[in-house]
Amino acid sequence: MSSSEGRIANIEGQRNLPKPEFLEKLLRIYGREEETEQYLALLGEAKGDRAGWEHIDLTADPIGYEDYLGLERGASKIEGYESRLVPGLLQTYDYARHVIRGRQRSDSNMEQKIELRTRRQDILTRADHPVRAWMIIEEQALDRPVGSSEVMVDQLGHLLELGDLDNVQLQVCPTSLGPHPALTAPFTIIHVPIPDDPGLVCFETRVKTIWFDKQAEVDQHTEIMDHLRTLALTPEQSRTLLDGKRKELR
């Protein structure tokens, strides 16, 4: 097959989506022909989902954010740790509006981006294979005032509602816990429905989205998540804490 190394690197690096015929050739080269149908289905989903935000100018967002959105839509499981704010996937419209306005005051597409952020939650409630999510949030992120007390009450209530879903697990790391292995930076692990998928680790910075896909890197962050699950409050205890904070703000 005649193809530049750059073209293949762009596909492998999640920067471009391949054409179906090129994907089939790649799978033959990699000896994965038996998985062609599954990969073509994922490709179709990714291209279809991209239409949901292709009209929004994302140039002011971190490089790679669009790739993240596509992988998130096609994920089977998402695990994440957040220490600064409520995770974007779990934010209410008003909470997201204050967060995005604080980051990008001059963005002319702000309202569209707020709608996009809240629409991302569809993956948690869709009828066909909803994403399984396990999120661990620092208590200090819940105490950070974003907008009015009413905004925070609604956001905490929204977390309680999401936590009631069978496919969503929420845990809170209490401030009293002290230092732990994840304090370096928030991260997300995305798993896609492909056999033996090790997952992808994502770090979001102001400038770009950084990915780690080597097995050792993914394993290290998976171990951190597993350790955090034992350190954080249980989902039941976390629910009690969330409900208590919501009542205090009323």
C-alpha positions as CSV (number, residue, x, y, z in Angstrom):
1,M,0.0,0.0,0.0
2,S,1.4,3.4,-0.9
3,S,0.8,5.9,1.9
4,S,3.0,8.5,3.6
5,E,4.1,7.8,7.2
6,G,2.6,11.2,8.1
7,R,-0.9,10.1,7.0
8,I,-0.8,7.0,9.1
9,A,0.7,8.9,12.0
10,N,-2.2,11.4,11.8
11,I,-4.7,8.5,12.0
12,E,-2.9,6.6,14.7
13,G,-2.5,9.9,16.7
14,Q,-6.3,10.5,16.5
15,R,-5.9,13.8,14.5
16,N,-7.7,12.6,11.4
17,L,-10.5,10.0,10.7
18,P,-9.6,7.6,7.9
19,K,-11.8,6.8,4.9
20,P,-13.4,3.3,5.2
21,E,-11.3,1.8,2.4
22,F,-8.1,3.1,3.9
23,L,-9.1,1.7,7.3
24,E,-9.7,-1.7,5.8
25,K,-6.2,-1.7,4.3
26,L,-4.6,-0.7,7.6
27,L,-6.4,-3.5,9.4
28,R,-5.2,-6.0,6.8
29,I,-1.6,-4.7,7.3
30,Y,-1.9,-5.0,11.1
31,G,-3.5,-8.4,10.9
32,R,-6.8,-7.3,12.4
33,E,-9.1,-8.1,9.5
34,E,-11.5,-10.0,11.7
35,E,-12.3,-6.7,13.5
36,T,-13.0,-4.7,10.3
37,E,-16.8,-4.6,10.9
38,Q,-16.4,-3.4,14.4
39,Y,-13.9,-0.7,13.5
40,L,-16.1,0.5,10.6
41,A,-19.0,0.8,12.9
42,L,-16.9,2.9,15.3
43,L,-15.7,5.1,12.4
44,G,-19.3,5.7,11.4
45,E,-20.3,6.7,14.9
46,A,-17.3,9.1,15.3
47,K,-18.1,10.8,12.0
48,G,-21.8,11.1,12.8
49,D,-21.1,12.5,16.3
50,R,-18.7,15.0,15.0
51,A,-21.5,16.7,13.1
52,G,-22.9,17.8,16.5
53,W,-20.1,20.3,17.0
54,E,-18.6,20.9,13.5
55,H,-20.4,24.2,13.3
56,I,-18.8,25.5,16.5
57,D,-15.4,27.3,16.3
58,L,-13.2,25.4,18.7
59,T,-9.9,27.2,17.8
60,A,-9.9,28.9,21.2
61,D,-10.1,25.6,23.0
62,P,-7.1,23.4,23.7
63,I,-5.5,21.6,20.7
64,G,-7.0,18.1,20.5
65,Y,-10.3,19.0,22.3
66,E,-12.3,17.9,19.2
67,D,-10.5,14.5,19.2
68,Y,-11.4,14.2,22.9
69,L,-15.1,14.9,22.2
70,G,-15.1,12.1,19.5
71,L,-13.4,9.6,21.8
72,E,-15.8,10.5,24.6
73,R,-18.8,9.9,22.4
74,G,-17.5,6.5,21.4
75,A,-16.4,5.4,24.8
76,S,-17.7,2.4,26.7
77,K,-16.2,3.5,30.0
78,I,-14.8,6.8,31.4
79,E,-12.9,7.1,34.6
80,G,-11.7,10.4,36.0
81,Y,-10.2,12.4,38.9
82,E,-10.9,16.1,39.3
83,S,-9.5,18.4,41.9
84,R,-10.5,21.9,40.7
85,L,-14.1,22.0,39.5
86,V,-17.0,19.6,38.9
87,P,-15.9,17.5,35.9
88,G,-17.1,19.0,32.6
89,L,-19.1,15.9,31.8
90,L,-21.2,16.4,34.9
91,Q,-21.8,20.2,34.8
92,T,-25.2,21.9,34.7
93,Y,-25.8,24.5,32.1
94,D,-25.5,27.5,34.5
95,Y,-22.4,26.0,36.2
96,A,-20.8,25.5,32.8
97,R,-21.7,29.0,31.7
98,H,-19.8,30.5,34.6
99,V,-16.8,28.3,34.1
100,I,-16.5,28.9,30.4
101,R,-17.1,32.7,30.8
102,G,-14.4,32.8,33.4
103,R,-11.9,31.1,31.0
104,Q,-12.9,32.8,27.7
105,R,-14.6,36.1,28.2
106,S,-14.3,37.2,24.6
107,D,-15.4,34.0,23.0
108,S,-18.2,34.8,20.5
109,N,-19.3,31.1,20.5
110,M,-19.8,30.9,24.2
111,E,-23.4,30.0,24.3
112,Q,-22.8,27.2,21.7
113,K,-20.0,25.8,23.8
114,I,-22.1,25.8,26.9
115,E,-24.8,23.9,25.1
116,L,-22.2,21.5,23.8
117,R,-20.7,20.9,27.2
118,T,-24.1,20.0,28.7
119,R,-25.1,18.0,25.7
120,R,-22.1,15.7,26.3
121,Q,-24.0,14.2,29.1
122,D,-26.3,12.4,26.6
123,I,-23.7,9.6,26.6
124,L,-24.7,8.8,30.2
125,T,-28.4,8.4,29.6
126,R,-28.7,7.2,26.0
127,A,-30.8,4.1,25.5
128,D,-28.2,2.2,23.5
129,H,-25.1,1.3,25.5
130,P,-24.8,4.3,27.9
131,V,-21.3,5.0,29.0
132,R,-20.2,3.7,32.3
133,A,-18.6,6.5,34.3
134,W,-16.7,6.5,37.6
135,M,-15.7,9.9,38.7
136,I,-13.8,10.9,41.8
137,I,-14.0,14.6,42.9
138,E,-12.0,16.5,45.5
139,E,-14.2,18.0,48.2
140,Q,-12.5,21.4,47.6
141,A,-13.9,21.4,44.0
142,L,-17.4,21.2,45.4
143,D,-16.7,24.0,47.8
144,R,-15.4,26.4,45.1
145,P,-18.2,28.9,44.5
146,V,-19.1,29.0,40.8
147,G,-21.9,31.5,40.2
148,S,-24.6,32.1,42.8
149,S,-25.7,29.8,45.7
150,E,-28.6,28.8,43.5
151,V,-26.2,27.7,40.8
152,M,-24.3,25.6,43.3
153,V,-27.5,24.1,44.8
154,D,-28.6,23.0,41.3
155,Q,-25.2,21.6,40.5
156,L,-25.0,19.6,43.7
157,G,-28.5,18.3,43.1
158,H,-27.5,17.3,39.5
159,L,-24.6,15.3,40.9
160,L,-27.0,13.5,43.2
161,E,-29.3,12.7,40.2
162,L,-26.5,11.4,38.1
163,G,-25.2,9.3,41.0
164,D,-28.6,7.5,41.0
165,L,-27.9,6.1,37.5
166,D,-26.9,2.5,37.4
167,N,-24.0,3.3,35.1
168,V,-22.6,6.2,37.1
169,Q,-20.5,6.1,40.3
170,L,-19.4,9.2,42.1
171,Q,-17.0,9.4,45.0
172,V,-15.7,12.4,46.9
173,C,-12.2,12.7,48.3
174,P,-12.6,14.6,51.6
175,T,-10.3,17.5,52.3
176,S,-9.3,15.7,55.6
177,L,-7.7,12.9,53.5
178,G,-4.5,14.9,53.0
179,P,-1.9,14.2,50.3
180,H,-2.5,11.3,47.9
181,P,-1.0,10.0,44.6
182,A,-3.4,11.9,42.3
183,L,-2.8,15.4,43.6
184,T,-0.3,16.1,40.8
185,A,-3.1,16.8,38.2
186,P,-6.6,15.8,37.2
187,F,-6.9,13.1,34.5
188,T,-9.3,11.0,32.6
189,I,-9.1,7.4,31.4
190,I,-11.2,6.7,28.3
191,H,-12.0,3.1,27.3
192,V,-13.5,2.3,23.8
193,P,-15.4,-0.9,23.0
194,I,-12.5,-2.7,21.2
195,P,-11.2,-6.1,22.4
196,D,-8.2,-5.8,24.7
197,D,-8.4,-2.0,24.7
198,P,-6.0,-0.7,27.4
199,G,-7.5,2.7,27.5
200,L,-6.2,6.2,26.9
201,V,-5.1,8.7,29.6
202,C,-6.0,12.3,29.0
203,F,-4.6,15.5,30.6
204,E,-6.2,18.8,29.7
205,T,-4.0,21.9,29.8
206,R,-4.8,25.5,28.8
207,V,-3.0,25.0,25.4
208,K,-3.6,21.3,24.4
209,T,-5.0,18.0,25.4
210,I,-2.2,15.5,26.2
211,W,-2.6,11.8,25.6
212,F,-0.8,8.9,27.1
213,D,-1.4,5.5,25.4
214,K,1.6,3.3,26.4
215,Q,0.6,0.3,28.5
216,A,2.8,1.3,31.4
217,E,1.4,4.9,31.4
218,V,-2.2,3.6,31.4
219,D,-1.5,1.0,34.0
220,Q,0.0,3.6,36.3
221,H,-3.1,5.8,36.2
222,T,-5.4,2.8,36.5
223,E,-3.6,1.9,39.7
224,I,-4.0,5.4,41.0
225,M,-7.7,5.3,40.2
226,D,-8.1,2.0,42.0
227,H,-6.2,3.3,45.0
228,L,-8.3,6.5,45.1
229,R,-11.5,4.3,45.1
230,T,-10.3,2.9,48.4
231,L,-9.3,6.2,49.9
232,A,-12.3,8.3,48.9
233,L,-15.7,8.2,50.6
234,T,-17.9,5.4,49.3
235,P,-20.6,6.4,46.8
236,E,-23.2,6.2,49.6
237,Q,-21.1,8.4,51.9
238,S,-20.4,10.8,49.0
239,R,-24.1,11.1,48.4
240,T,-24.6,12.1,52.1
241,L,-21.9,14.7,51.8
242,L,-23.3,16.1,48.6
243,D,-26.8,16.3,50.1
244,G,-25.4,18.0,53.2
245,K,-23.6,20.7,51.2
246,R,-26.7,21.3,49.1
247,K,-28.8,21.8,52.2
248,E,-26.3,24.2,53.7
249,L,-26.5,26.5,50.6
250,R,-30.3,26.6,50.6
